[in-house]
Amino acid sequence: MAIPASLANQLSLPVIGSPLFIISNPDLVIAQCKAGVVGSFPSLNARPIEQLDEWLSRINEELAAARAANPAAKIAPYAVNLIVHKSNNRIEEDLALCVKHKVPIVITSLGARPEVNEAIHSYGGIVLHDIINIVFAHKALEKGADGLIAVCAGAGGHAGVLSPFALISEIREFFDGPLALSGSISTGAQVLAAQAMGADFAYIGTAFIATDEARALDAYKDMIVASASKDIVYSSLFTGVSGNYLAPSIAKAGMDPNNLPEGDKATMSFQSGEGSKAKAWKDVWGSGQGIGAIKARMPAAQYIAQLKREYETARAKLAANAANFSAVG
Protein backbone atom coordinates (compact mmCIF):
# COMPACT_ATOMS: atom_id res chain seq x y z
CA MET A 1 0.00 0.00 0.00
CA ALA A 2 1.42 3.38 -1.03
CA ILE A 3 1.52 6.31 1.38
CA PRO A 4 -1.82 8.16 0.98
CA ALA A 5 -1.57 11.40 -1.00
CA SER A 6 -3.20 13.22 1.91
CA LEU A 7 -0.04 12.50 3.87
CA ALA A 8 2.69 12.53 1.26
CA ASN A 9 1.69 15.72 -0.54
CA GLN A 10 0.78 17.98 2.37
CA LEU A 11 3.84 17.66 4.59
CA SER A 12 6.93 19.83 4.52
CA LEU A 13 8.71 17.33 6.77
CA PRO A 14 7.94 13.62 7.37
CA VAL A 15 6.82 14.19 10.96
CA ILE A 16 3.70 13.37 12.97
CA GLY A 17 3.34 15.19 16.27
CA SER A 18 2.20 12.57 18.73
CA PRO A 19 -0.96 13.07 20.82
CA LEU A 20 0.09 14.21 24.29
CA PHE A 21 -2.27 13.38 27.15
CA ILE A 22 -3.48 16.60 28.84
CA ILE A 23 -0.93 18.69 26.90
CA SER A 24 -2.08 18.64 23.25
CA ASN A 25 -4.73 21.22 22.37
CA PRO A 26 -6.05 23.08 19.30
CA ASP A 27 -3.41 25.83 19.55
CA LEU A 28 -0.59 23.29 19.30
CA VAL A 29 -2.30 21.17 16.64
CA ILE A 30 -3.01 24.17 14.40
CA ALA A 31 0.56 25.48 14.79
CA GLN A 32 1.98 22.06 13.88
CA CYS A 33 -0.23 21.67 10.81
CA LYS A 34 0.45 25.21 9.56
CA ALA A 35 4.18 24.47 9.81
CA GLY A 36 3.76 21.38 7.64
CA VAL A 37 3.73 18.46 10.10
CA VAL A 38 0.76 16.43 11.31
CA GLY A 39 -0.61 17.77 14.58
CA SER A 40 -2.65 15.52 16.84
CA PHE A 41 -4.43 15.35 20.18
CA PRO A 42 -6.16 12.67 22.28
CA SER A 43 -9.94 13.01 22.07
CA LEU A 44 -10.09 12.64 25.86
CA ASN A 45 -8.16 15.90 26.28
CA ALA A 46 -11.40 17.63 25.35
CA ARG A 47 -13.68 17.39 28.38
CA PRO A 48 -16.65 17.42 28.47
CA ILE A 49 -17.63 15.79 25.17
CA GLU A 50 -19.10 19.09 23.91
CA GLN A 51 -15.61 20.57 23.92
CA LEU A 52 -14.44 17.94 21.44
CA ASP A 53 -17.10 19.12 18.99
CA GLU A 54 -15.87 22.69 19.46
CA TRP A 55 -12.21 21.76 19.06
CA LEU A 56 -12.80 19.84 15.83
CA SER A 57 -14.86 22.69 14.38
CA ARG A 58 -12.15 25.21 15.20
CA ILE A 59 -9.30 23.09 13.79
CA ASN A 60 -11.16 22.40 10.54
CA GLU A 61 -12.12 26.05 10.11
CA GLU A 62 -8.68 27.49 10.85
CA LEU A 63 -6.82 25.03 8.62
CA ALA A 64 -9.30 25.57 5.78
CA ALA A 65 -8.82 29.33 6.09
CA ALA A 66 -5.04 28.93 6.06
CA ARG A 67 -5.17 26.80 2.92
CA ALA A 68 -7.48 29.27 1.20
CA ALA A 69 -5.21 32.18 2.08
CA ASN A 70 -2.10 30.41 0.80
CA PRO A 71 -2.94 27.57 -1.63
CA ALA A 72 0.72 26.85 -2.36
CA ALA A 73 1.62 26.27 1.29
CA LYS A 74 2.03 22.76 2.63
CA ILE A 75 -0.47 22.68 5.47
CA ALA A 76 -0.64 19.24 6.98
CA PRO A 77 -3.74 17.27 7.94
CA TYR A 78 -4.44 16.71 11.63
CA ALA A 79 -5.10 13.59 13.65
CA VAL A 80 -7.21 12.58 16.64
CA ASN A 81 -6.16 9.82 19.00
CA LEU A 82 -8.92 7.45 20.12
CA ILE A 83 -8.31 5.23 23.14
CA VAL A 84 -9.97 1.95 22.16
CA HIS A 85 -9.70 0.48 25.65
CA LYS A 86 -12.70 -1.26 27.19
CA SER A 87 -12.71 1.22 30.08
CA ASN A 88 -13.17 4.23 27.78
CA ASN A 89 -16.91 4.81 28.00
CA ARG A 90 -16.68 7.75 25.62
CA ILE A 91 -15.31 5.89 22.61
CA GLU A 92 -18.63 5.73 20.71
CA GLU A 93 -19.35 9.45 21.18
CA ASP A 94 -15.80 10.42 20.25
CA LEU A 95 -15.89 8.21 17.17
CA ALA A 96 -19.21 9.73 16.07
CA LEU A 97 -17.71 13.22 16.27
CA CYS A 98 -14.67 12.12 14.26
CA VAL A 99 -17.03 10.90 11.56
CA LYS A 100 -19.15 14.07 11.76
CA HIS A 101 -16.10 16.31 11.28
CA LYS A 102 -14.36 13.92 8.87
CA VAL A 103 -11.12 13.84 10.84
CA PRO A 104 -8.41 13.09 8.23
CA ILE A 105 -6.29 10.77 10.39
CA VAL A 106 -7.31 8.77 13.44
CA ILE A 107 -4.67 7.21 15.67
CA THR A 108 -5.99 4.26 17.65
CA SER A 109 -4.40 3.02 20.87
CA LEU A 110 -4.82 0.25 23.44
CA GLY A 111 -7.11 -1.87 21.32
CA ALA A 112 -7.99 -2.47 17.68
CA ARG A 113 -11.63 -2.77 16.62
CA PRO A 114 -12.81 -3.33 13.02
CA GLU A 115 -15.94 -1.21 13.50
CA VAL A 116 -13.84 1.80 14.51
CA ASN A 117 -11.69 1.44 11.39
CA GLU A 118 -14.76 0.99 9.19
CA ALA A 119 -16.35 4.15 10.55
CA ILE A 120 -13.23 6.20 9.73
CA HIS A 121 -12.95 4.61 6.29
CA SER A 122 -16.60 5.50 5.55
CA TYR A 123 -15.63 9.09 4.69
CA GLY A 124 -12.09 8.41 3.42
CA GLY A 125 -10.21 8.83 6.69
CA ILE A 126 -6.95 7.04 7.49
CA VAL A 127 -6.35 4.89 10.59
CA LEU A 128 -2.90 4.52 12.13
CA HIS A 129 -2.55 2.14 15.07
CA ASP A 130 0.27 2.35 17.59
CA ILE A 131 1.99 -0.90 18.50
CA ILE A 132 4.98 -2.07 20.56
CA ASN A 133 5.62 -5.48 19.00
CA ILE A 134 4.95 -7.68 15.98
CA VAL A 135 1.98 -9.49 17.55
CA PHE A 136 0.08 -6.22 17.97
CA ALA A 137 1.15 -5.09 14.49
CA HIS A 138 -0.43 -8.15 12.87
CA LYS A 139 -3.61 -7.76 14.94
CA ALA A 140 -3.98 -4.10 13.98
CA LEU A 141 -3.61 -4.80 10.27
CA GLU A 142 -5.95 -7.80 10.41
CA LYS A 143 -8.62 -5.56 11.91
CA GLY A 144 -8.30 -2.93 9.19
CA ALA A 145 -5.71 -0.34 10.20
CA ASP A 146 -4.13 1.48 7.25
CA GLY A 147 -0.79 2.08 8.89
CA LEU A 148 1.28 1.48 12.00
CA ILE A 149 3.14 3.53 14.56
CA ALA A 150 6.05 1.58 16.03
CA VAL A 151 6.50 2.78 19.61
CA CYS A 152 10.01 1.67 20.46
CA ALA A 153 12.41 1.91 23.38
CA GLY A 154 12.94 5.46 24.56
CA ALA A 155 9.54 6.84 23.57
CA GLY A 156 7.72 9.11 25.97
CA GLY A 157 4.64 7.99 27.86
CA HIS A 158 3.58 4.39 27.23
CA ALA A 159 6.53 2.88 25.40
CA GLY A 160 7.81 -0.45 24.20
CA VAL A 161 11.19 -2.01 24.87
CA LEU A 162 12.26 -3.09 21.38
CA SER A 163 15.03 -1.47 19.37
CA PRO A 164 13.69 0.50 16.40
CA PHE A 165 16.15 -1.32 14.13
CA ALA A 166 14.61 -4.65 15.10
CA LEU A 167 10.95 -3.65 15.06
CA ILE A 168 11.00 -1.59 11.85
CA SER A 169 12.93 -4.29 10.02
CA GLU A 170 10.52 -7.03 11.07
CA ILE A 171 7.45 -4.94 10.20
CA ARG A 172 8.83 -4.24 6.73
CA GLU A 173 9.06 -7.97 6.07
CA PHE A 174 5.26 -8.14 5.76
CA PHE A 175 3.95 -4.56 5.53
CA ASP A 176 4.86 -1.87 3.00
CA GLY A 177 2.24 0.71 4.00
CA PRO A 178 2.45 3.88 6.11
CA LEU A 179 4.79 3.39 9.05
CA ALA A 180 5.82 5.91 11.69
CA LEU A 181 8.59 5.47 14.24
CA SER A 182 8.46 6.69 17.83
CA GLY A 183 11.33 6.65 20.30
CA SER A 184 13.78 9.40 21.33
CA ILE A 185 13.35 11.47 18.16
CA SER A 186 14.01 15.16 18.79
CA THR A 187 16.21 16.40 15.92
CA GLY A 188 16.02 16.64 12.15
CA ALA A 189 18.92 14.22 11.81
CA GLN A 190 16.93 11.66 13.79
CA VAL A 191 13.93 12.20 11.48
CA LEU A 192 16.19 11.34 8.54
CA ALA A 193 17.54 8.31 10.42
CA ALA A 194 13.98 7.05 10.93
CA GLN A 195 13.45 7.18 7.17
CA ALA A 196 16.80 5.53 6.50
CA MET A 197 15.90 2.49 8.59
CA GLY A 198 12.57 2.03 6.79
CA ALA A 199 9.96 4.26 8.44
CA ASP A 200 7.96 6.79 6.45
CA PHE A 201 7.51 9.26 9.31
CA ALA A 202 9.04 10.24 12.60
CA TYR A 203 6.57 10.41 15.49
CA ILE A 204 7.65 13.19 17.86
CA GLY A 205 6.06 13.99 21.20
CA THR A 206 8.33 15.07 24.04
CA ALA A 207 9.96 17.96 22.19
CA PHE A 208 6.55 19.58 21.67
CA ILE A 209 5.93 19.65 25.43
CA ALA A 210 8.49 22.47 25.62
CA THR A 211 6.70 24.58 23.00
CA ASP A 212 4.76 27.74 23.84
CA GLU A 213 1.44 26.31 22.66
CA ALA A 214 1.61 23.14 24.74
CA ARG A 215 -0.81 22.95 27.67
CA ALA A 216 1.90 22.03 30.16
CA LEU A 217 3.00 23.72 33.35
CA ASP A 218 6.02 26.01 33.06
CA ALA A 219 7.83 23.79 35.56
CA TYR A 220 7.22 20.77 33.29
CA LYS A 221 8.57 22.59 30.24
CA ASP A 222 11.61 23.78 32.18
CA MET A 223 12.29 20.25 33.45
CA ILE A 224 12.20 18.92 29.88
CA VAL A 225 14.82 21.49 28.84
CA ALA A 226 17.00 20.92 31.91
CA SER A 227 16.97 17.11 31.81
CA ALA A 228 18.71 14.38 29.80
CA SER A 229 18.32 10.65 29.19
CA LYS A 230 19.81 9.86 32.60
CA ASP A 231 16.74 11.47 34.16
CA ILE A 232 14.23 9.04 32.60
CA VAL A 233 12.64 6.19 34.57
CA TYR A 234 10.69 3.32 32.98
CA SER A 235 7.80 2.26 35.22
CA SER A 236 4.33 0.70 35.17
CA LEU A 237 3.32 2.13 38.55
CA PHE A 238 1.39 5.18 37.45
CA THR A 239 -1.07 3.82 34.87
CA GLY A 240 -0.58 0.06 34.95
CA VAL A 241 1.21 0.15 31.59
CA SER A 242 4.98 0.65 31.41
CA GLY A 243 6.12 4.08 30.31
CA ASN A 244 8.93 6.62 30.56
CA TYR A 245 8.80 9.40 33.14
CA LEU A 246 10.95 12.23 34.45
CA ALA A 247 12.72 11.09 37.62
CA PRO A 248 12.81 14.62 39.11
CA SER A 249 9.00 14.82 38.90
CA ILE A 250 8.68 11.45 40.66
CA ALA A 251 10.94 12.66 43.44
CA LYS A 252 8.98 15.90 43.67
CA ALA A 253 5.80 13.85 44.11
CA GLY A 254 7.37 12.24 47.19
CA MET A 255 8.50 8.91 45.73
CA ASP A 256 11.89 7.30 45.18
CA PRO A 257 12.37 7.02 41.39
CA ASN A 258 14.95 4.28 41.94
CA ASN A 259 12.63 2.13 44.03
CA LEU A 260 9.17 2.05 42.46
CA PRO A 261 6.78 -0.91 42.83
CA GLU A 262 5.17 -2.52 39.82
CA GLY A 263 1.79 -1.21 38.67
CA ASP A 264 -1.36 -3.24 38.10
CA LYS A 265 -2.64 -3.21 34.52
CA ALA A 266 -6.13 -4.00 35.85
CA THR A 267 -6.26 -0.53 37.41
CA MET A 268 -5.92 1.26 34.05
CA SER A 269 -9.08 3.27 33.38
CA PHE A 270 -10.14 5.86 30.82
CA GLN A 271 -13.69 6.45 32.06
CA SER A 272 -15.06 9.97 31.75
CA GLY A 273 -14.45 11.82 34.97
CA GLU A 274 -11.92 9.23 36.12
CA GLY A 275 -9.39 11.12 38.18
CA SER A 276 -6.68 8.54 38.76
CA LYS A 277 -5.02 8.59 35.34
CA ALA A 278 -5.24 12.35 34.99
CA LYS A 279 -3.82 12.77 38.47
CA ALA A 280 -0.95 10.40 37.74
CA TRP A 281 0.06 12.30 34.63
CA LYS A 282 -0.32 15.71 36.27
CA ASP A 283 1.83 14.84 39.27
CA VAL A 284 4.35 12.63 37.48
CA TRP A 285 5.47 13.86 34.09
CA GLY A 286 6.04 11.65 31.07
CA SER A 287 9.03 12.13 28.79
CA GLY A 288 11.00 10.28 26.16
CA GLN A 289 14.72 9.62 26.36
CA GLY A 290 15.52 12.13 23.60
CA ILE A 291 15.28 15.18 25.87
CA GLY A 292 19.02 15.84 25.89
CA ALA A 293 18.63 17.47 22.48
CA ILE A 294 15.92 19.88 23.71
CA LYS A 295 17.82 23.01 24.69
CA ALA A 296 15.19 25.74 24.92
CA ARG A 297 11.49 26.54 25.04
CA MET A 298 10.10 28.06 21.83
CA PRO A 299 6.99 28.32 19.64
CA ALA A 300 6.07 25.15 17.76
CA ALA A 301 6.69 26.79 14.37
CA GLN A 302 10.21 27.76 15.44
CA TYR A 303 10.96 24.23 16.60
CA ILE A 304 9.66 22.75 13.33
CA ALA A 305 11.77 25.24 11.35
CA GLN A 306 14.76 24.04 13.38
CA LEU A 307 13.89 20.43 12.54
CA LYS A 308 13.80 21.30 8.83
CA ARG A 309 17.25 22.92 8.94
CA GLU A 310 18.70 19.96 10.82
CA TYR A 311 17.07 17.54 8.40
CA GLU A 312 18.56 19.24 5.34
CA THR A 313 21.99 19.53 6.96
CA ALA A 314 21.94 15.84 7.90
CA ARG A 315 20.80 14.81 4.42
CA ALA A 316 23.62 16.75 2.76
CA LYS A 317 26.19 15.36 5.20
CA LEU A 318 24.93 11.81 4.73
CA ALA A 319 25.06 12.12 0.95
CA ALA A 320 28.63 13.42 1.11
CA ASN A 321 29.71 10.63 3.44
CA ALA A 322 27.92 7.96 1.41
CA ALA A 323 29.75 9.10 -1.72
CA ASN A 324 32.95 7.69 -0.20
CA PHE A 325 31.56 4.18 -0.21
CA SER A 326 30.26 1.80 -2.85
CA ALA A 327 28.10 -1.26 -2.42
CA VAL A 328 29.58 -2.66 -5.63
CA GLY A 329 32.86 -4.55 -5.64
C-alpha positions as CSV (number, residue, x, y, z in Angstrom):
1,M,0.0,0.0,0.0
2,A,1.4,3.4,-1.0
3,I,1.5,6.3,1.4
4,P,-1.8,8.2,1.0
5,A,-1.6,11.4,-1.0
6,S,-3.2,13.2,1.9
7,L,0.0,12.5,3.9
8,A,2.7,12.5,1.3
9,N,1.7,15.7,-0.5
10,Q,0.8,18.0,2.4
11,L,3.8,17.7,4.6
12,S,6.9,19.8,4.5
13,L,8.7,17.3,6.8
14,P,7.9,13.6,7.4
15,V,6.8,14.2,11.0
16,I,3.7,13.4,13.0
17,G,3.3,15.2,16.3
18,S,2.2,12.6,18.7
19,P,-1.0,13.1,20.8
20,L,0.1,14.2,24.3
21,F,-2.3,13.4,27.2
22,I,-3.5,16.6,28.8
23,I,-0.9,18.7,26.9
24,S,-2.1,18.6,23.2
25,N,-4.7,21.2,22.4
26,P,-6.0,23.1,19.3
27,D,-3.4,25.8,19.6
28,L,-0.6,23.3,19.3
29,V,-2.3,21.2,16.6
30,I,-3.0,24.2,14.4
31,A,0.6,25.5,14.8
32,Q,2.0,22.1,13.9
33,C,-0.2,21.7,10.8
34,K,0.4,25.2,9.6
35,A,4.2,24.5,9.8
36,G,3.8,21.4,7.6
37,V,3.7,18.5,10.1
38,V,0.8,16.4,11.3
39,G,-0.6,17.8,14.6
40,S,-2.7,15.5,16.8
41,F,-4.4,15.4,20.2
42,P,-6.2,12.7,22.3
43,S,-9.9,13.0,22.1
44,L,-10.1,12.6,25.9
45,N,-8.2,15.9,26.3
46,A,-11.4,17.6,25.3
47,R,-13.7,17.4,28.4
48,P,-16.6,17.4,28.5
49,I,-17.6,15.8,25.2
50,E,-19.1,19.1,23.9
51,Q,-15.6,20.6,23.9
52,L,-14.4,17.9,21.4
53,D,-17.1,19.1,19.0
54,E,-15.9,22.7,19.5
55,W,-12.2,21.8,19.1
56,L,-12.8,19.8,15.8
57,S,-14.9,22.7,14.4
58,R,-12.1,25.2,15.2
59,I,-9.3,23.1,13.8
60,N,-11.2,22.4,10.5
61,E,-12.1,26.1,10.1
62,E,-8.7,27.5,10.8
63,L,-6.8,25.0,8.6
64,A,-9.3,25.6,5.8
65,A,-8.8,29.3,6.1
66,A,-5.0,28.9,6.1
67,R,-5.2,26.8,2.9
68,A,-7.5,29.3,1.2
69,A,-5.2,32.2,2.1
70,N,-2.1,30.4,0.8
71,P,-2.9,27.6,-1.6
72,A,0.7,26.9,-2.4
73,A,1.6,26.3,1.3
74,K,2.0,22.8,2.6
75,I,-0.5,22.7,5.5
76,A,-0.6,19.2,7.0
77,P,-3.7,17.3,7.9
78,Y,-4.4,16.7,11.6
79,A,-5.1,13.6,13.6
80,V,-7.2,12.6,16.6
81,N,-6.2,9.8,19.0
82,L,-8.9,7.4,20.1
83,I,-8.3,5.2,23.1
84,V,-10.0,1.9,22.2
85,H,-9.7,0.5,25.6
86,K,-12.7,-1.3,27.2
87,S,-12.7,1.2,30.1
88,N,-13.2,4.2,27.8
89,N,-16.9,4.8,28.0
90,R,-16.7,7.7,25.6
91,I,-15.3,5.9,22.6
92,E,-18.6,5.7,20.7
93,E,-19.3,9.5,21.2
94,D,-15.8,10.4,20.2
95,L,-15.9,8.2,17.2
96,A,-19.2,9.7,16.1
97,L,-17.7,13.2,16.3
98,C,-14.7,12.1,14.3
99,V,-17.0,10.9,11.6
100,K,-19.1,14.1,11.8
101,H,-16.1,16.3,11.3
102,K,-14.4,13.9,8.9
103,V,-11.1,13.8,10.8
104,P,-8.4,13.1,8.2
105,I,-6.3,10.8,10.4
106,V,-7.3,8.8,13.4
107,I,-4.7,7.2,15.7
108,T,-6.0,4.3,17.7
109,S,-4.4,3.0,20.9
110,L,-4.8,0.3,23.4
111,G,-7.1,-1.9,21.3
112,A,-8.0,-2.5,17.7
113,R,-11.6,-2.8,16.6
114,P,-12.8,-3.3,13.0
115,E,-15.9,-1.2,13.5
116,V,-13.8,1.8,14.5
117,N,-11.7,1.4,11.4
118,E,-14.8,1.0,9.2
119,A,-16.3,4.2,10.6
120,I,-13.2,6.2,9.7
121,H,-13.0,4.6,6.3
122,S,-16.6,5.5,5.6
123,Y,-15.6,9.1,4.7
124,G,-12.1,8.4,3.4
125,G,-10.2,8.8,6.7
126,I,-7.0,7.0,7.5
127,V,-6.4,4.9,10.6
128,L,-2.9,4.5,12.1
129,H,-2.5,2.1,15.1
130,D,0.3,2.4,17.6
131,I,2.0,-0.9,18.5
132,I,5.0,-2.1,20.6
133,N,5.6,-5.5,19.0
134,I,4.9,-7.7,16.0
135,V,2.0,-9.5,17.6
136,F,0.1,-6.2,18.0
137,A,1.1,-5.1,14.5
138,H,-0.4,-8.1,12.9
139,K,-3.6,-7.8,14.9
140,A,-4.0,-4.1,14.0
141,L,-3.6,-4.8,10.3
142,E,-5.9,-7.8,10.4
143,K,-8.6,-5.6,11.9
144,G,-8.3,-2.9,9.2
145,A,-5.7,-0.3,10.2
146,D,-4.1,1.5,7.2
147,G,-0.8,2.1,8.9
148,L,1.3,1.5,12.0
149,I,3.1,3.5,14.6
150,A,6.1,1.6,16.0
151,V,6.5,2.8,19.6
152,C,10.0,1.7,20.5
153,A,12.4,1.9,23.4
154,G,12.9,5.5,24.6
155,A,9.5,6.8,23.6
156,G,7.7,9.1,26.0
157,G,4.6,8.0,27.9
158,H,3.6,4.4,27.2
159,A,6.5,2.9,25.4
160,G,7.8,-0.5,24.2
161,V,11.2,-2.0,24.9
162,L,12.3,-3.1,21.4
163,S,15.0,-1.5,19.4
164,P,13.7,0.5,16.4
165,F,16.2,-1.3,14.1
166,A,14.6,-4.6,15.1
167,L,11.0,-3.7,15.1
168,I,11.0,-1.6,11.9
169,S,12.9,-4.3,10.0
170,E,10.5,-7.0,11.1
171,I,7.4,-4.9,10.2
172,R,8.8,-4.2,6.7
173,E,9.1,-8.0,6.1
174,F,5.3,-8.1,5.8
175,F,4.0,-4.6,5.5
176,D,4.9,-1.9,3.0
177,G,2.2,0.7,4.0
178,P,2.5,3.9,6.1
179,L,4.8,3.4,9.1
180,A,5.8,5.9,11.7
181,L,8.6,5.5,14.2
182,S,8.5,6.7,17.8
183,G,11.3,6.7,20.3
184,S,13.8,9.4,21.3
185,I,13.4,11.5,18.2
186,S,14.0,15.2,18.8
187,T,16.2,16.4,15.9
188,G,16.0,16.6,12.1
189,A,18.9,14.2,11.8
190,Q,16.9,11.7,13.8
191,V,13.9,12.2,11.5
192,L,16.2,11.3,8.5
193,A,17.5,8.3,10.4
194,A,14.0,7.0,10.9
195,Q,13.5,7.2,7.2
196,A,16.8,5.5,6.5
197,M,15.9,2.5,8.6
198,G,12.6,2.0,6.8
199,A,10.0,4.3,8.4
200,D,8.0,6.8,6.4
201,F,7.5,9.3,9.3
202,A,9.0,10.2,12.6
203,Y,6.6,10.4,15.5
204,I,7.6,13.2,17.9
205,G,6.1,14.0,21.2
206,T,8.3,15.1,24.0
207,A,10.0,18.0,22.2
208,F,6.6,19.6,21.7
209,I,5.9,19.6,25.4
210,A,8.5,22.5,25.6
211,T,6.7,24.6,23.0
212,D,4.8,27.7,23.8
213,E,1.4,26.3,22.7
214,A,1.6,23.1,24.7
215,R,-0.8,22.9,27.7
216,A,1.9,22.0,30.2
217,L,3.0,23.7,33.3
218,D,6.0,26.0,33.1
219,A,7.8,23.8,35.6
220,Y,7.2,20.8,33.3
221,K,8.6,22.6,30.2
222,D,11.6,23.8,32.2
223,M,12.3,20.2,33.5
224,I,12.2,18.9,29.9
225,V,14.8,21.5,28.8
226,A,17.0,20.9,31.9
227,S,17.0,17.1,31.8
228,A,18.7,14.4,29.8
229,S,18.3,10.7,29.2
230,K,19.8,9.9,32.6
231,D,16.7,11.5,34.2
232,I,14.2,9.0,32.6
233,V,12.6,6.2,34.6
234,Y,10.7,3.3,33.0
235,S,7.8,2.3,35.2
236,S,4.3,0.7,35.2
237,L,3.3,2.1,38.5
238,F,1.4,5.2,37.4
239,T,-1.1,3.8,34.9
240,G,-0.6,0.1,35.0
241,V,1.2,0.2,31.6
242,S,5.0,0.6,31.4
243,G,6.1,4.1,30.3
244,N,8.9,6.6,30.6
245,Y,8.8,9.4,33.1
246,L,11.0,12.2,34.5
247,A,12.7,11.1,37.6
248,P,12.8,14.6,39.1
249,S,9.0,14.8,38.9
250,I,8.7,11.5,40.7
251,A,10.9,12.7,43.4
252,K,9.0,15.9,43.7
253,A,5.8,13.8,44.1
254,G,7.4,12.2,47.2
255,M,8.5,8.9,45.7
256,D,11.9,7.3,45.2
257,P,12.4,7.0,41.4
258,N,14.9,4.3,41.9
259,N,12.6,2.1,44.0
260,L,9.2,2.0,42.5
261,P,6.8,-0.9,42.8
262,E,5.2,-2.5,39.8
263,G,1.8,-1.2,38.7
264,D,-1.4,-3.2,38.1
265,K,-2.6,-3.2,34.5
266,A,-6.1,-4.0,35.8
267,T,-6.3,-0.5,37.4
268,M,-5.9,1.3,34.1
269,S,-9.1,3.3,33.4
270,F,-10.1,5.9,30.8
271,Q,-13.7,6.4,32.1
272,S,-15.1,10.0,31.7
273,G,-14.4,11.8,35.0
274,E,-11.9,9.2,36.1
275,G,-9.4,11.1,38.2
276,S,-6.7,8.5,38.8
277,K,-5.0,8.6,35.3
278,A,-5.2,12.4,35.0
279,K,-3.8,12.8,38.5
280,A,-0.9,10.4,37.7
281,W,0.1,12.3,34.6
282,K,-0.3,15.7,36.3
283,D,1.8,14.8,39.3
284,V,4.4,12.6,37.5
285,W,5.5,13.9,34.1
286,G,6.0,11.7,31.1
287,S,9.0,12.1,28.8
288,G,11.0,10.3,26.2
289,Q,14.7,9.6,26.4
290,G,15.5,12.1,23.6
291,I,15.3,15.2,25.9
292,G,19.0,15.8,25.9
293,A,18.6,17.5,22.5
294,I,15.9,19.9,23.7
295,K,17.8,23.0,24.7
296,A,15.2,25.7,24.9
297,R,11.5,26.5,25.0
298,M,10.1,28.1,21.8
299,P,7.0,28.3,19.6
300,A,6.1,25.1,17.8
301,A,6.7,26.8,14.4
302,Q,10.2,27.8,15.4
303,Y,11.0,24.2,16.6
304,I,9.7,22.8,13.3
305,A,11.8,25.2,11.3
306,Q,14.8,24.0,13.4
307,L,13.9,20.4,12.5
308,K,13.8,21.3,8.8
309,R,17.3,22.9,8.9
310,E,18.7,20.0,10.8
311,Y,17.1,17.5,8.4
312,E,18.6,19.2,5.3
313,T,22.0,19.5,7.0
314,A,21.9,15.8,7.9
315,R,20.8,14.8,4.4
316,A,23.6,16.8,2.8
317,K,26.2,15.4,5.2
318,L,24.9,11.8,4.7
319,A,25.1,12.1,0.9
320,A,28.6,13.4,1.1
321,N,29.7,10.6,3.4
322,A,27.9,8.0,1.4
323,A,29.8,9.1,-1.7
324,N,33.0,7.7,-0.2
325,F,31.6,4.2,-0.2
326,S,30.3,1.8,-2.8
327,A,28.1,-1.3,-2.4
328,V,29.6,-2.7,-5.6
329,G,32.9,-4.5,-5.6
